[in-house]
Amino acid sequence: MRIVNVAAAQMGPIQKADSREAVVTRMIALMDEAKAKGADLIVYPELALTTFFPRWYVEDRSEFDIWFDREMPNAATRPLFERAAQHGMAMNFGYAELTPDGHHFNTAILTDKSGRIVGKYRKVHLPGHVEYDTKRSHQHLEKRYFEPGDLGFKVWRELGGIIGMAICNDRRWPETYRVMGLQGVEMVLIGYNTPSVNAEKSEEGVEKRLFHNRLSVQAGAYQNATWVVAVAKAGNEDGHPLFGGSLIVDPNGEIVAEAKTEGDEVLVHACDLDATTFGKTTIFDFARHRRIEHYGLITSQTGAVPPPEK
């Protein structure tokens, strides 16, 4: 058995007025709780340091550089890294990254148990739109403020296993999991901030949105025989609700832990990485069963192209 005690550290809302220092204090409290429950890896949400700022439109995009971090760790986040090292706990969290050469990414990092950053991922599947949309009930402007990730879907050997990362909307795309699955991934860490209301389909209730959340994560786990840890930032941020539903899913696609609230909440589960072996050597033994000669469309085109009409 190769056990990783994972803490899914769901976070309640972060208001526009909340400082990074105040948020880090909350994150440390969650880490302390996770340590008390025996965790050796803690997973926080997407954009864990700030409110979900892409819901607001500004003409001059540089005005929103205040939400981006230019280095990691920095003065505000260093206490979090220090506490992780003190606890001997690896961690994963998301933040808005502004690179030295001026690029803006929705980013997640993975540290080892000493607090050293060992992996970085930048969100590939950016949802939403670029310009203000009067037809939407609320804005979702990730395509305005972020560039598509440029690092691909890498995996890292850490915690005795093979770990990958994704962010929010990535969880809905099967390619996300499969690219990591083809690298033998055994645990995928995903943070998300997902509105409780569909901006283009208001009649879709939160239960349907939670259903799709579970469906995406469970399918990705099962079809690649991997653990998936998906962690929300939830609750009402300045009048804009986000749903929770943080969950840990095993390599059979079964939910083994799920959040009950929309606030700060810690789920801890002992994940046996060896539990991925059965699926990887039977129905999802890629080397034996994949037929790549028929998969060309997946990488040769983006939009759907129906056959010609008769």
PALORO-16524 format. One line per field, with one value per residue (C-alpha): residue number from 1; x, y, z. Coordinates in steps of 0.02 Angstrom, whole numbers. Layout:
<atoms>
seq [NUM_...]
xx [X_...]
yy [Y_...]
zz [Z_...]
</atoms>
This chain:
<atoms>
seq [1_2_3_4_5_6_7_8_9_10_11_12_13_14_15_16_17_18_19_20_21_22_23_24_25_26_27_28_29_30_31_32_33_34_35_36_37_38_39_40_41_42_43_44_45_46_47_48_49_50_51_52_53_54_55_56_57_58_59_60_61_62_63_64_65_66_67_68_69_70_71_72_73_74_75_76_77_78_79_80_81_82_83_84_85_86_87_88_89_90_91_92_93_94_95_96_97_98_99_100_101_102_103_104_105_106_107_108_109_110_111_112_113_114_115_116_117_118_119_120_121_122_123_124_125_126_127_128_129_130_131_132_133_134_135_136_137_138_139_140_141_142_143_144_145_146_147_148_149_150_151_152_153_154_155_156_157_158_159_160_161_162_163_164_165_166_167_168_169_170_171_172_173_174_175_176_177_178_179_180_181_182_183_184_185_186_187_188_189_190_191_192_193_194_195_196_197_198_199_200_201_202_203_204_205_206_207_208_209_210_211_212_213_214_215_216_217_218_219_220_221_222_223_224_225_226_227_228_229_230_231_232_233_234_235_236_237_238_239_240_241_242_243_244_245_246_247_248_249_250_251_252_253_254_255_256_257_258_259_260_261_262_263_264_265_266_267_268_269_270_271_272_273_274_275_276_277_278_279_280_281_282_283_284_285_286_287_288_289_290_291_292_293_294_295_296_297_298_299_300_301_302_303_304_305_306_307_308_309_310]
xx [0_57_-51_-67_-177_-260_-349_-473_-476_-634_-640_-790_-809_-670_-741_-667_-612_-521_-332_-215_-149_-324_-350_-183_-232_-387_-283_-163_-310_-370_-194_-182_-348_-288_-127_-228_-322_-160_-149_16_-53_-175_-269_-344_-457_-426_-385_-368_-292_-423_-604_-656_-618_-659_-842_-807_-772_-644_-596_-412_-359_-204_-316_-342_-157_-190_-265_-109_46_215_312_274_301_291_274_88_101_267_184_82_238_325_179_174_359_333_195_291_142_139_14_-74_-164_-215_-181_-175_4_85_251_407_380_199_95_-63_-109_-231_-102_-84_72_123_250_341_336_474_372_477_380_404_268_170_16_-72_-256_-281_-471_-524_-714_-816_-790_-681_-800_-946_-1100_-1269_-1362_-1281_-1349_-1169_-1001_-870_-718_-577_-536_-513_-394_-299_-202_-222_-94_70_138_24_-34_123_139_266_338_297_232_281_168_129_33_-50_-144_-288_-399_-589_-656_-516_-611_-750_-635_-588_-426_-365_-367_-315_-155_-106_-170_-49_89_29_-53_-113_-188_-257_-277_-409_-463_-619_-729_-894_-1047_-1205_-1303_-1274_-1257_-1334_-1463_-1539_-1664_-1520_-1520_-1375_-1417_-1394_-1229_-1170_-1222_-1112_-970_-979_-1004_-850_-736_-800_-785_-608_-557_-635_-579_-399_-395_-337_-384_-456_-465_-577_-589_-705_-707_-890_-1022_-1078_-939_-1002_-1174_-1112_-1141_-1019_-1065_-961_-970_-784_-752_-624_-652_-566_-496_-662_-752_-835_-851_-764_-784_-890_-913_-1076_-1064_-1017_-891_-716_-718_-585_-609_-470_-457_-319_-289_-198_-107_-91_-280_-248_-158_-310_-392_-227_-189_-363_-499_-393_-229_-191_-47_-159_-323_-301_-323_-235_-253_-435_-409_-336_-481_-446_-287_-319_-471_-558_-740_-860_-875_-1033_-1036_-1100_-1288_-1360]
yy [0_176_287_475_557_694_845_931_1106_1187_1374_1484_1650_1777_1952_2088_2183_2035_2050_1910_1907_1873_1735_1654_1653_1553_1435_1405_1364_1235_1165_1149_1055_943_906_858_734_656_736_742_833_979_1038_1213_1289_1386_1570_1528_1697_1814_1834_1770_1935_1882_1914_2102_2200_2339_2425_2438_2261_2320_2387_2206_2170_2198_2023_1943_1881_1914_1787_1636_1631_1815_1916_1877_1690_1648_1604_1472_1393_1400_1314_1179_1146_1144_1014_915_933_949_1072_1126_1291_1407_1592_1724_1732_1883_1829_1939_1965_2020_1864_1827_1649_1557_1449_1309_1248_1089_1087_946_918_1047_1185_1187_1214_1058_1082_1218_1209_1347_1327_1271_1271_1450_1471_1626_1774_1927_2075_2129_2025_2108_1943_1857_1864_1890_1904_1768_1855_1730_1747_1934_1924_1761_1682_1495_1393_1358_1214_1072_933_874_752_743_603_659_581_410_422_514_676_791_956_1041_1191_1212_1202_1080_949_947_898_714_761_836_669_564_661_637_458_423_474_352_480_412_569_726_884_1008_1174_1264_1419_1381_1495_1421_1498_1467_1642_1584_1459_1526_1383_1262_1243_1212_1026_1003_1097_988_835_890_924_747_671_754_709_531_495_563_458_296_310_338_233_379_467_640_773_919_1067_1217_1396_1417_1531_1708_1823_2001_1943_1810_1630_1489_1308_1191_1004_972_787_649_512_343_254_161_327_316_466_429_601_754_924_963_1152_1306_1365_1323_1134_998_823_698_527_396_366_207_243_56_53_126_-31_-141_-19_23_-162_-219_-120_38_-46_84_-10_-158_-75_101_117_280_255_307_457_583_705_739_835_886_999_1100_1128_990_961_864_754_834_840_717]
zz [0_-42_65_41_173_71_143_27_103_39_68_96_6_-9_-22_-131_25_105_112_60_238_305_178_219_402_355_247_392_506_380_368_557_558_418_513_667_557_492_320_226_72_75_-80_-87_-222_-380_-348_-164_-117_-191_-236_-407_-493_-673_-631_-649_-807_-820_-982_-935_-895_-804_-665_-614_-595_-409_-404_-477_-384_-463_-359_-253_-109_-68_91_110_74_155_323_232_158_327_414_280_307_495_475_345_229_40_-31_-191_-218_-357_-384_-521_-588_-671_-748_-753_-940_-918_-950_-849_-803_-691_-602_-476_-387_-297_-156_-73_115_144_64_-96_-257_-364_-495_-584_-694_-792_-835_-1015_-1040_-1004_-1001_-1025_-1140_-1174_-1187_-1078_-1122_-1088_-1115_-965_-788_-731_-816_-830_-903_-884_-1068_-1039_-893_-923_-1064_-1099_-1004_-1092_-986_-1042_-927_-840_-696_-556_-451_-275_-113_-176_-328_-489_-462_-589_-580_-669_-633_-633_-812_-857_-756_-885_-1029_-1048_-1134_-969_-880_-1029_-1063_-881_-886_-1027_-907_-775_-662_-495_-418_-501_-396_-454_-379_-439_-417_-503_-500_-427_-571_-756_-831_-995_-928_-768_-752_-722_-534_-417_-403_-590_-580_-436_-538_-682_-561_-492_-664_-737_-592_-572_-759_-765_-616_-679_-860_-808_-650_-543_-383_-409_-273_-326_-207_-214_-159_-116_-41_-77_-136_-140_-197_-317_-257_-291_-259_-150_-173_-146_-166_-166_-295_-300_-456_-478_-495_-325_-210_-45_34_-7_74_161_173_70_199_258_276_280_209_245_162_156_-29_-77_-239_-269_-291_-464_-522_-558_-679_-763_-796_-850_-938_-950_-996_-1128_-1208_-1246_-1289_-1361_-1549_-1589_-1777_-1756_-1641_-1764_-1757_-1573_-1612_-1794_-1766_-1631_-1681_-1733_-1921_-1966_-2122_-2284_-2305_-2431]
</atoms>
